[in-house]
Amino acid sequence: MQVVDQRGVVVGTVKDIAFTVGMEKIALVVETKDKKETHVQWTDVAAVGDLVLLRTHMPEAPPTLTVPSPAPSAQPIPKVCPKCNLDNLPIAKFCRKCGAKLE
């Protein structure tokens, strides 16, 4: 879907949606005409229809939203089923595939 600023200038194309859990921030991942990736905050979107209309015009270097990634140590380690080897949630007590008890 094309992203257009308030002057009618095509900024780029939406490639994905980015969000931060707990901070309630949403942004569109946009590939600009020069094939660079930028993030447009949801609060900067005026309307979504056949295209995405922004509230303001985009400067030469669009503002970016920094989405923090969790520290590697913050990633929970999945519980592996001893029977079928499926990765399960760390809080699971039983395997979601075969029902075996997880240790």
Phi and psi restraints in degrees (range 20) as a CNS / XPLOR table:
assign (resid 1 and name C) (resid 2 and name N)
       (resid 2 and name CA) (resid 2 and name C) 1.0 -75.6 20.0 2
assign (resid 2 and name N) (resid 2 and name CA)
       (resid 2 and name C) (resid 3 and name N) 1.0 147.3 20.0 2
assign (resid 2 and name C) (resid 3 and name N)
       (resid 3 and name CA) (resid 3 and name C) 1.0 -111.1 20.0 2
assign (resid 3 and name N) (resid 3 and name CA)
       (resid 3 and name C) (resid 4 and name N) 1.0 125.4 20.0 2
assign (resid 3 and name C) (resid 4 and name N)
       (resid 4 and name CA) (resid 4 and name C) 1.0 -125.1 20.0 2
assign (resid 4 and name N) (resid 4 and name CA)
       (resid 4 and name C) (resid 5 and name N) 1.0 135.9 20.0 2
assign (resid 4 and name C) (resid 5 and name N)
       (resid 5 and name CA) (resid 5 and name C) 1.0 -83.6 20.0 2
assign (resid 5 and name N) (resid 5 and name CA)
       (resid 5 and name C) (resid 6 and name N) 1.0 177.8 20.0 2
assign (resid 5 and name C) (resid 6 and name N)
       (resid 6 and name CA) (resid 6 and name C) 1.0 -65.9 20.0 2
assign (resid 6 and name N) (resid 6 and name CA)
       (resid 6 and name C) (resid 7 and name N) 1.0 -17.3 20.0 2
assign (resid 6 and name C) (resid 7 and name N)
       (resid 7 and name CA) (resid 7 and name C) 1.0 -86.1 20.0 2
assign (resid 7 and name N) (resid 7 and name CA)
       (resid 7 and name C) (resid 8 and name N) 1.0 -4.6 20.0 2
assign (resid 7 and name C) (resid 8 and name N)
       (resid 8 and name CA) (resid 8 and name C) 1.0 89.6 20.0 2
assign (resid 8 and name N) (resid 8 and name CA)
       (resid 8 and name C) (resid 9 and name N) 1.0 10.5 20.0 2
assign (resid 8 and name C) (resid 9 and name N)
       (resid 9 and name CA) (resid 9 and name C) 1.0 -87.0 20.0 2
assign (resid 9 and name N) (resid 9 and name CA)
       (resid 9 and name C) (resid 10 and name N) 1.0 129.3 20.0 2
assign (resid 9 and name C) (resid 10 and name N)
       (resid 10 and name CA) (resid 10 and name C) 1.0 -71.9 20.0 2
assign (resid 10 and name N) (resid 10 and name CA)
       (resid 10 and name C) (resid 11 and name N) 1.0 121.5 20.0 2
assign (resid 10 and name C) (resid 11 and name N)
       (resid 11 and name CA) (resid 11 and name C) 1.0 -86.3 20.0 2
assign (resid 11 and name N) (resid 11 and name CA)
       (resid 11 and name C) (resid 12 and name N) 1.0 -41.6 20.0 2
assign (resid 11 and name C) (resid 12 and name N)
       (resid 12 and name CA) (resid 12 and name C) 1.0 170.5 20.0 2
assign (resid 12 and name N) (resid 12 and name CA)
       (resid 12 and name C) (resid 13 and name N) 1.0 -154.4 20.0 2
assign (resid 12 and name C) (resid 13 and name N)
       (resid 13 and name CA) (resid 13 and name C) 1.0 -128.2 20.0 2
assign (resid 13 and name N) (resid 13 and name CA)
       (resid 13 and name C) (resid 14 and name N) 1.0 136.3 20.0 2
assign (resid 13 and name C) (resid 14 and name N)
       (resid 14 and name CA) (resid 14 and name C) 1.0 -69.0 20.0 2
assign (resid 14 and name N) (resid 14 and name CA)
       (resid 14 and name C) (resid 15 and name N) 1.0 128.8 20.0 2
assign (resid 14 and name C) (resid 15 and name N)
       (resid 15 and name CA) (resid 15 and name C) 1.0 -109.5 20.0 2
assign (resid 15 and name N) (resid 15 and name CA)
       (resid 15 and name C) (resid 16 and name N) 1.0 -29.3 20.0 2
assign (resid 15 and name C) (resid 16 and name N)
       (resid 16 and name CA) (resid 16 and name C) 1.0 -167.2 20.0 2
assign (resid 16 and name N) (resid 16 and name CA)
       (resid 16 and name C) (resid 17 and name N) 1.0 176.6 20.0 2
assign (resid 16 and name C) (resid 17 and name N)
       (resid 17 and name CA) (resid 17 and name C) 1.0 -120.7 20.0 2
assign (resid 17 and name N) (resid 17 and name CA)
       (resid 17 and name C) (resid 18 and name N) 1.0 133.8 20.0 2
assign (resid 17 and name C) (resid 18 and name N)
       (resid 18 and name CA) (resid 18 and name C) 1.0 -112.6 20.0 2
assign (resid 18 and name N) (resid 18 and name CA)
       (resid 18 and name C) (resid 19 and name N) 1.0 145.7 20.0 2
assign (resid 18 and name C) (resid 19 and name N)
       (resid 19 and name CA) (resid 19 and name C) 1.0 -150.5 20.0 2
assign (resid 19 and name N) (resid 19 and name CA)
       (resid 19 and name C) (resid 20 and name N) 1.0 156.9 20.0 2
assign (resid 19 and name C) (resid 20 and name N)
       (resid 20 and name CA) (resid 20 and name C) 1.0 -114.9 20.0 2
assign (resid 20 and name N) (resid 20 and name CA)
       (resid 20 and name C) (resid 21 and name N) 1.0 127.1 20.0 2
assign (resid 20 and name C) (resid 21 and name N)
       (resid 21 and name CA) (resid 21 and name C) 1.0 -73.7 20.0 2
assign (resid 21 and name N) (resid 21 and name CA)
       (resid 21 and name C) (resid 22 and name N) 1.0 133.7 20.0 2
assign (resid 21 and name C) (resid 22 and name N)
       (resid 22 and name CA) (resid 22 and name C) 1.0 88.2 20.0 2
assign (resid 22 and name N) (resid 22 and name CA)
       (resid 22 and name C) (resid 23 and name N) 1.0 -22.4 20.0 2
assign (resid 22 and name C) (resid 23 and name N)
       (resid 23 and name CA) (resid 23 and name C) 1.0 -103.2 20.0 2
assign (resid 23 and name N) (resid 23 and name CA)
       (resid 23 and name C) (resid 24 and name N) 1.0 -7.8 20.0 2
assign (resid 23 and name C) (resid 24 and name N)
       (resid 24 and name CA) (resid 24 and name C) 1.0 51.8 20.0 2
assign (resid 24 and name N) (resid 24 and name CA)
       (resid 24 and name C) (resid 25 and name N) 1.0 42.3 20.0 2
assign (resid 24 and name C) (resid 25 and name N)
       (resid 25 and name CA) (resid 25 and name C) 1.0 -108.8 20.0 2
assign (resid 25 and name N) (resid 25 and name CA)
       (resid 25 and name C) (resid 26 and name N) 1.0 130.3 20.0 2
assign (resid 25 and name C) (resid 26 and name N)
       (resid 26 and name CA) (resid 26 and name C) 1.0 -123.9 20.0 2
assign (resid 26 and name N) (resid 26 and name CA)
       (resid 26 and name C) (resid 27 and name N) 1.0 141.2 20.0 2
assign (resid 26 and name C) (resid 27 and name N)
       (resid 27 and name CA) (resid 27 and name C) 1.0 -143.4 20.0 2
assign (resid 27 and name N) (resid 27 and name CA)
       (resid 27 and name C) (resid 28 and name N) 1.0 154.8 20.0 2
assign (resid 27 and name C) (resid 28 and name N)
       (resid 28 and name CA) (resid 28 and name C) 1.0 -94.4 20.0 2
assign (resid 28 and name N) (resid 28 and name CA)
       (resid 28 and name C) (resid 29 and name N) 1.0 133.5 20.0 2
assign (resid 28 and name C) (resid 29 and name N)
       (resid 29 and name CA) (resid 29 and name C) 1.0 -87.6 20.0 2
assign (resid 29 and name N) (resid 29 and name CA)
       (resid 29 and name C) (resid 30 and name N) 1.0 116.8 20.0 2
assign (resid 29 and name C) (resid 30 and name N)
       (resid 30 and name CA) (resid 30 and name C) 1.0 -117.8 20.0 2
assign (resid 30 and name N) (resid 30 and name CA)
       (resid 30 and name C) (resid 31 and name N) 1.0 131.2 20.0 2
assign (resid 30 and name C) (resid 31 and name N)
       (resid 31 and name CA) (resid 31 and name C) 1.0 -92.6 20.0 2
assign (resid 31 and name N) (resid 31 and name CA)
       (resid 31 and name C) (resid 32 and name N) 1.0 117.1 20.0 2
assign (resid 31 and name C) (resid 32 and name N)
       (resid 32 and name CA) (resid 32 and name C) 1.0 -75.6 20.0 2
assign (resid 32 and name N) (resid 32 and name CA)
       (resid 32 and name C) (resid 33 and name N) 1.0 171.7 20.0 2
assign (resid 32 and name C) (resid 33 and name N)
       (resid 33 and name CA) (resid 33 and name C) 1.0 -61.7 20.0 2
assign (resid 33 and name N) (resid 33 and name CA)
       (resid 33 and name C) (resid 34 and name N) 1.0 -27.0 20.0 2
assign (resid 33 and name C) (resid 34 and name N)
       (resid 34 and name CA) (resid 34 and name C) 1.0 -91.9 20.0 2
assign (resid 34 and name N) (resid 34 and name CA)
       (resid 34 and name C) (resid 35 and name N) 1.0 20.3 20.0 2
assign (resid 34 and name C) (resid 35 and name N)
       (resid 35 and name CA) (resid 35 and name C) 1.0 66.9 20.0 2
assign (resid 35 and name N) (resid 35 and name CA)
       (resid 35 and name C) (resid 36 and name N) 1.0 22.9 20.0 2
assign (resid 35 and name C) (resid 36 and name N)
       (resid 36 and name CA) (resid 36 and name C) 1.0 -98.6 20.0 2
assign (resid 36 and name N) (resid 36 and name CA)
       (resid 36 and name C) (resid 37 and name N) 1.0 156.6 20.0 2
assign (resid 36 and name C) (resid 37 and name N)
       (resid 37 and name CA) (resid 37 and name C) 1.0 -104.2 20.0 2
assign (resid 37 and name N) (resid 37 and name CA)
       (resid 37 and name C) (resid 38 and name N) 1.0 135.6 20.0 2
assign (resid 37 and name C) (resid 38 and name N)
       (resid 38 and name CA) (resid 38 and name C) 1.0 -139.3 20.0 2
assign (resid 38 and name N) (resid 38 and name CA)
       (resid 38 and name C) (resid 39 and name N) 1.0 166.0 20.0 2
assign (resid 38 and name C) (resid 39 and name N)
       (resid 39 and name CA) (resid 39 and name C) 1.0 -116.5 20.0 2
assign (resid 39 and name N) (resid 39 and name CA)
       (resid 39 and name C) (resid 40 and name N) 1.0 134.2 20.0 2
assign (resid 39 and name C) (resid 40 and name N)
       (resid 40 and name CA) (resid 40 and name C) 1.0 -113.9 20.0 2
assign (resid 40 and name N) (resid 40 and name CA)
       (resid 40 and name C) (resid 41 and name N) 1.0 119.6 20.0 2
assign (resid 40 and name C) (resid 41 and name N)
       (resid 41 and name CA) (resid 41 and name C) 1.0 -62.9 20.0 2
assign (resid 41 and name N) (resid 41 and name CA)
       (resid 41 and name C) (resid 42 and name N) 1.0 144.5 20.0 2
assign (resid 41 and name C) (resid 42 and name N)
       (resid 42 and name CA) (resid 42 and name C) 1.0 -60.3 20.0 2
assign (resid 42 and name N) (resid 42 and name CA)
       (resid 42 and name C) (resid 43 and name N) 1.0 -31.0 20.0 2
assign (resid 42 and name C) (resid 43 and name N)
       (resid 43 and name CA) (resid 43 and name C) 1.0 -67.5 20.0 2
assign (resid 43 and name N) (resid 43 and name CA)
       (resid 43 and name C) (resid 44 and name N) 1.0 -16.4 20.0 2
assign (resid 43 and name C) (resid 44 and name N)
       (resid 44 and name CA) (resid 44 and name C) 1.0 -90.0 20.0 2
assign (resid 44 and name N) (resid 44 and name CA)
       (resid 44 and name C) (resid 45 and name N) 1.0 -0.5 20.0 2
assign (resid 44 and name C) (resid 45 and name N)
       (resid 45 and name CA) (resid 45 and name C) 1.0 -92.3 20.0 2
assign (resid 45 and name N) (resid 45 and name CA)
       (resid 45 and name C) (resid 46 and name N) 1.0 125.2 20.0 2
assign (resid 45 and name C) (resid 46 and name N)
       (resid 46 and name CA) (resid 46 and name C) 1.0 -88.2 20.0 2
assign (resid 46 and name N) (resid 46 and name CA)
       (resid 46 and name C) (resid 47 and name N) 1.0 -39.5 20.0 2
assign (resid 46 and name C) (resid 47 and name N)
       (resid 47 and name CA) (resid 47 and name C) 1.0 -159.2 20.0 2
assign (resid 47 and name N) (resid 47 and name CA)
       (resid 47 and name C) (resid 48 and name N) 1.0 153.4 20.0 2
assign (resid 47 and name C) (resid 48 and name N)
       (resid 48 and name CA) (resid 48 and name C) 1.0 -128.1 20.0 2
assign (resid 48 and name N) (resid 48 and name CA)
       (resid 48 and name C) (resid 49 and name N) 1.0 126.0 20.0 2
assign (resid 48 and name C) (resid 49 and name N)
       (resid 49 and name CA) (resid 49 and name C) 1.0 -149.9 20.0 2
assign (resid 49 and name N) (resid 49 and name CA)
       (resid 49 and name C) (resid 50 and name N) 1.0 -117.5 20.0 2
assign (resid 49 and name C) (resid 50 and name N)
       (resid 50 and name CA) (resid 50 and name C) 1.0 -73.6 20.0 2
assign (resid 50 and name N) (resid 50 and name CA)
       (resid 50 and name C) (resid 51 and name N) 1.0 -15.1 20.0 2
assign (resid 50 and name C) (resid 51 and name N)
       (resid 51 and name CA) (resid 51 and name C) 1.0 -149.3 20.0 2
assign (resid 51 and name N) (resid 51 and name CA)
       (resid 51 and name C) (resid 52 and name N) 1.0 172.6 20.0 2
assign (resid 51 and name C) (resid 52 and name N)
       (resid 52 and name CA) (resid 52 and name C) 1.0 -100.9 20.0 2
assign (resid 52 and name N) (resid 52 and name CA)
       (resid 52 and name C) (resid 53 and name N) 1.0 121.9 20.0 2
assign (resid 52 and name C) (resid 53 and name N)
       (resid 53 and name CA) (resid 53 and name C) 1.0 -102.8 20.0 2
assign (resid 53 and name N) (resid 53 and name CA)
       (resid 53 and name C) (resid 54 and name N) 1.0 125.5 20.0 2
assign (resid 53 and name C) (resid 54 and name N)
       (resid 54 and name CA) (resid 54 and name C) 1.0 -89.1 20.0 2
assign (resid 54 and name N) (resid 54 and name CA)
       (resid 54 and name C) (resid 55 and name N) 1.0 154.8 20.0 2
assign (resid 54 and name C) (resid 55 and name N)
       (resid 55 and name CA) (resid 55 and name C) 1.0 -70.3 20.0 2
assign (resid 55 and name N) (resid 55 and name CA)
       (resid 55 and name C) (resid 56 and name N) 1.0 -30.3 20.0 2
assign (resid 55 and name C) (resid 56 and name N)
       (resid 56 and name CA) (resid 56 and name C) 1.0 -130.8 20.0 2
assign (resid 56 and name N) (resid 56 and name CA)
       (resid 56 and name C) (resid 57 and name N) 1.0 174.0 20.0 2
assign (resid 56 and name C) (resid 57 and name N)
       (resid 57 and name CA) (resid 57 and name C) 1.0 -83.6 20.0 2
assign (resid 57 and name N) (resid 57 and name CA)
       (resid 57 and name C) (resid 58 and name N) 1.0 150.4 20.0 2
assign (resid 57 and name C) (resid 58 and name N)
       (resid 58 and name CA) (resid 58 and name C) 1.0 -89.3 20.0 2
assign (resid 58 and name N) (resid 58 and name CA)
       (resid 58 and name C) (resid 59 and name N) 1.0 129.5 20.0 2
assign (resid 58 and name C) (resid 59 and name N)
       (resid 59 and name CA) (resid 59 and name C) 1.0 -71.5 20.0 2
assign (resid 59 and name N) (resid 59 and name CA)
       (resid 59 and name C) (resid 60 and name N) 1.0 177.3 20.0 2
assign (resid 59 and name C) (resid 60 and name N)
       (resid 60 and name CA) (resid 60 and name C) 1.0 -55.1 20.0 2
assign (resid 60 and name N) (resid 60 and name CA)
       (resid 60 and name C) (resid 61 and name N) 1.0 -41.7 20.0 2
assign (resid 60 and name C) (resid 61 and name N)
       (resid 61 and name CA) (resid 61 and name C) 1.0 -112.4 20.0 2
assign (resid 61 and name N) (resid 61 and name CA)
       (resid 61 and name C) (resid 62 and name N) 1.0 98.9 20.0 2
assign (resid 61 and name C) (resid 62 and name N)
       (resid 62 and name CA) (resid 62 and name C) 1.0 -60.6 20.0 2
assign (resid 62 and name N) (resid 62 and name CA)
       (resid 62 and name C) (resid 63 and name N) 1.0 147.1 20.0 2
assign (resid 62 and name C) (resid 63 and name N)
       (resid 63 and name CA) (resid 63 and name C) 1.0 -65.0 20.0 2
assign (resid 63 and name N) (resid 63 and name CA)
       (resid 63 and name C) (resid 64 and name N) 1.0 146.8 20.0 2
assign (resid 63 and name C) (resid 64 and name N)
       (resid 64 and name CA) (resid 64 and name C) 1.0 -115.7 20.0 2
assign (resid 64 and name N) (resid 64 and name CA)
       (resid 64 and name C) (resid 65 and name N) 1.0 152.1 20.0 2
assign (resid 64 and name C) (resid 65 and name N)
       (resid 65 and name CA) (resid 65 and name C) 1.0 -104.6 20.0 2
assign (resid 65 and name N) (resid 65 and name CA)
       (resid 65 and name C) (resid 66 and name N) 1.0 122.3 20.0 2
assign (resid 65 and name C) (resid 66 and name N)
       (resid 66 and name CA) (resid 66 and name C) 1.0 -87.1 20.0 2
assign (resid 66 and name N) (resid 66 and name CA)
       (resid 66 and name C) (resid 67 and name N) 1.0 119.6 20.0 2
assign (resid 66 and name C) (resid 67 and name N)
       (resid 67 and name CA) (resid 67 and name C) 1.0 -101.9 20.0 2
assign (resid 67 and name N) (resid 67 and name CA)
       (resid 67 and name C) (resid 68 and name N) 1.0 109.3 20.0 2
assign (resid 67 and name C) (resid 68 and name N)
       (resid 68 and name CA) (resid 68 and name C) 1.0 -67.8 20.0 2
assign (resid 68 and name N) (resid 68 and name CA)
       (resid 68 and name C) (resid 69 and name N) 1.0 138.5 20.0 2
assign (resid 68 and name C) (resid 69 and name N)
       (resid 69 and name CA) (resid 69 and name C) 1.0 -99.0 20.0 2
assign (resid 69 and name N) (resid 69 and name CA)
       (resid 69 and name C) (resid 70 and name N) 1.0 143.2 20.0 2
assign (resid 69 and name C) (resid 70 and name N)
       (resid 70 and name CA) (resid 70 and name C) 1.0 -66.0 20.0 2
assign (resid 70 and name N) (resid 70 and name CA)
       (resid 70 and name C) (resid 71 and name N) 1.0 150.5 20.0 2
assign (resid 70 and name C) (resid 71 and name N)
       (resid 71 and name CA) (resid 71 and name C) 1.0 -63.6 20.0 2
assign (resid 71 and name N) (resid 71 and name CA)
       (resid 71 and name C) (resid 72 and name N) 1.0 145.8 20.0 2
assign (resid 71 and name C) (resid 72 and name N)
       (resid 72 and name CA) (resid 72 and name C) 1.0 -54.2 20.0 2
assign (resid 72 and name N) (resid 72 and name CA)
       (resid 72 and name C) (resid 73 and name N) 1.0 -34.8 20.0 2
assign (resid 72 and name C) (resid 73 and name N)
       (resid 73 and name CA) (resid 73 and name C) 1.0 -71.6 20.0 2
assign (resid 73 and name N) (resid 73 and name CA)
       (resid 73 and name C) (resid 74 and name N) 1.0 -17.1 20.0 2
assign (resid 73 and name C) (resid 74 and name N)
       (resid 74 and name CA) (resid 74 and name C) 1.0 -80.9 20.0 2
assign (resid 74 and name N) (resid 74 and name CA)
       (resid 74 and name C) (resid 75 and name N) 1.0 -10.4 20.0 2
assign (resid 74 and name C) (resid 75 and name N)
       (resid 75 and name CA) (resid 75 and name C) 1.0 -74.6 20.0 2
assign (resid 75 and name N) (resid 75 and name CA)
       (resid 75 and name C) (resid 76 and name N) 1.0 121.5 20.0 2
assign (resid 75 and name C) (resid 76 and name N)
       (resid 76 and name CA) (resid 76 and name C) 1.0 -69.2 20.0 2
assign (resid 76 and name N) (resid 76 and name CA)
       (resid 76 and name C) (resid 77 and name N) 1.0 144.3 20.0 2
assign (resid 76 and name C) (resid 77 and name N)
       (resid 77 and name CA) (resid 77 and name C) 1.0 -88.3 20.0 2
assign (resid 77 and name N) (resid 77 and name CA)
       (resid 77 and name C) (resid 78 and name N) 1.0 123.8 20.0 2
assign (resid 77 and name C) (resid 78 and name N)
       (resid 78 and name CA) (resid 78 and name C) 1.0 -69.3 20.0 2
assign (resid 78 and name N) (resid 78 and name CA)
       (resid 78 and name C) (resid 79 and name N) 1.0 153.0 20.0 2
assign (resid 78 and name C) (resid 79 and name N)
       (resid 79 and name CA) (resid 79 and name C) 1.0 -87.6 20.0 2
assign (resid 79 and name N) (resid 79 and name CA)
       (resid 79 and name C) (resid 80 and name N) 1.0 127.7 20.0 2
assign (resid 79 and name C) (resid 80 and name N)
       (resid 80 and name CA) (resid 80 and name C) 1.0 -94.7 20.0 2
assign (resid 80 and name N) (resid 80 and name CA)
       (resid 80 and name C) (resid 81 and name N) 1.0 129.7 20.0 2
assign (resid 80 and name C) (resid 81 and name N)
       (resid 81 and name CA) (resid 81 and name C) 1.0 -68.1 20.0 2
assign (resid 81 and name N) (resid 81 and name CA)
       (resid 81 and name C) (resid 82 and name N) 1.0 128.2 20.0 2
assign (resid 81 and name C) (resid 82 and name N)
       (resid 82 and name CA) (resid 82 and name C) 1.0 -70.2 20.0 2
assign (resid 82 and name N) (resid 82 and name CA)
       (resid 82 and name C) (resid 83 and name N) 1.0 -17.5 20.0 2
assign (resid 82 and name C) (resid 83 and name N)
       (resid 83 and name CA) (resid 83 and name C) 1.0 -92.0 20.0 2
assign (resid 83 and name N) (resid 83 and name CA)
       (resid 83 and name C) (resid 84 and name N) 1.0 -49.1 20.0 2
assign (resid 83 and name C) (resid 84 and name N)
       (resid 84 and name CA) (resid 84 and name C) 1.0 -115.5 20.0 2
assign (resid 84 and name N) (resid 84 and name CA)
       (resid 84 and name C) (resid 85 and name N) 1.0 -0.3 20.0 2
assign (resid 84 and name C) (resid 85 and name N)
       (resid 85 and name CA) (resid 85 and name C) 1.0 64.6 20.0 2
assign (resid 85 and name N) (resid 85 and name CA)
       (resid 85 and name C) (resid 86 and name N) 1.0 21.6 20.0 2
assign (resid 85 and name C) (resid 86 and name N)
       (resid 86 and name CA) (resid 86 and name C) 1.0 -80.7 20.0 2
assign (resid 86 and name N) (resid 86 and name CA)
       (resid 86 and name C) (resid 87 and name N) 1.0 138.3 20.0 2
assign (resid 86 and name C) (resid 87 and name N)
       (resid 87 and name CA) (resid 87 and name C) 1.0 -75.0 20.0 2
assign (resid 87 and name N) (resid 87 and name CA)
       (resid 87 and name C) (resid 88 and name N) 1.0 129.7 20.0 2
assign (resid 87 and name C) (resid 88 and name N)
       (resid 88 and name CA) (resid 88 and name C) 1.0 -120.4 20.0 2
assign (resid 88 and name N) (resid 88 and name CA)
       (resid 88 and name C) (resid 89 and name N) 1.0 165.8 20.0 2
assign (resid 88 and name C) (resid 89 and name N)
       (resid 89 and name CA) (resid 89 and name C) 1.0 -59.4 20.0 2
assign (resid 89 and name N) (resid 89 and name CA)
       (resid 89 and name C) (resid 90 and name N) 1.0 147.4 20.0 2
assign (resid 89 and name C) (resid 90 and name N)
       (resid 90 and name CA) (resid 90 and name C) 1.0 -60.4 20.0 2
assign (resid 90 and name N) (resid 90 and name CA)
       (resid 90 and name C) (resid 91 and name N) 1.0 -24.6 20.0 2
assign (resid 90 and name C) (resid 91 and name N)
       (resid 91 and name CA) (resid 91 and name C) 1.0 -92.6 20.0 2
assign (resid 91 and name N) (resid 91 and name CA)
       (resid 91 and name C) (resid 92 and name N) 1.0 -1.7 20.0 2
assign (resid 91 and name C) (resid 92 and name N)
       (resid 92 and name CA) (resid 92 and name C) 1.0 -68.6 20.0 2
assign (resid 92 and name N) (resid 92 and name CA)
       (resid 92 and name C) (resid 93 and name N) 1.0 143.6 20.0 2
assign (resid 92 and name C) (resid 93 and name N)
       (resid 93 and name CA) (resid 93 and name C) 1.0 -103.3 20.0 2
assign (resid 93 and name N) (resid 93 and name CA)
       (resid 93 and name C) (resid 94 and name N) 1.0 -23.5 20.0 2
assign (resid 93 and name C) (resid 94 and name N)
       (resid 94 and name CA) (resid 94 and name C) 1.0 -134.6 20.0 2
assign (resid 94 and name N) (resid 94 and name CA)
       (resid 94 and name C) (resid 95 and name N) 1.0 150.5 20.0 2
assign (resid 94 and name C) (resid 95 and name N)
       (resid 95 and name CA) (resid 95 and name C) 1.0 -66.9 20.0 2
assign (resid 95 and name N) (resid 95 and name CA)
       (resid 95 and name C) (resid 96 and name N) 1.0 136.1 20.0 2
assign (resid 95 and name C) (resid 96 and name N)
       (resid 96 and name CA) (resid 96 and name C) 1.0 -77.6 20.0 2
assign (resid 96 and name N) (resid 96 and name CA)
       (resid 96 and name C) (resid 97 and name N) 1.0 -12.4 20.0 2
assign (resid 96 and name C) (resid 97 and name N)
       (resid 97 and name CA) (resid 97 and name C) 1.0 -97.6 20.0 2
assign (resid 97 and name N) (resid 97 and name CA)
       (resid 97 and name C) (resid 98 and name N) 1.0 -53.0 20.0 2
assign (resid 97 and name C) (resid 98 and name N)
       (resid 98 and name CA) (resid 98 and name C) 1.0 -109.6 20.0 2
assign (resid 98 and name N) (resid 98 and name CA)
       (resid 98 and name C) (resid 99 and name N) 1.0 -10.8 20.0 2
assign (resid 98 and name C) (resid 99 and name N)
       (resid 99 and name CA) (resid 99 and name C) 1.0 84.3 20.0 2
assign (resid 99 and name N) (resid 99 and name CA)
       (resid 99 and name C) (resid 100 and name N) 1.0 3.0 20.0 2
assign (resid 99 and name C) (resid 100 and name N)
       (resid 100 and name CA) (resid 100 and name C) 1.0 -65.6 20.0 2
assign (resid 100 and name N) (resid 100 and name CA)
       (resid 100 and name C) (resid 101 and name N) 1.0 148.6 20.0 2
assign (resid 100 and name C) (resid 101 and name N)
       (resid 101 and name CA) (resid 101 and name C) 1.0 -71.3 20.0 2
assign (resid 101 and name N) (resid 101 and name CA)
       (resid 101 and name C) (resid 102 and name N) 1.0 133.5 20.0 2
assign (resid 101 and name C) (resid 102 and name N)
       (resid 102 and name CA) (resid 102 and name C) 1.0 -96.4 20.0 2
assign (resid 102 and name N) (resid 102 and name CA)
       (resid 102 and name C) (resid 103 and name N) 1.0 144.1 20.0 2
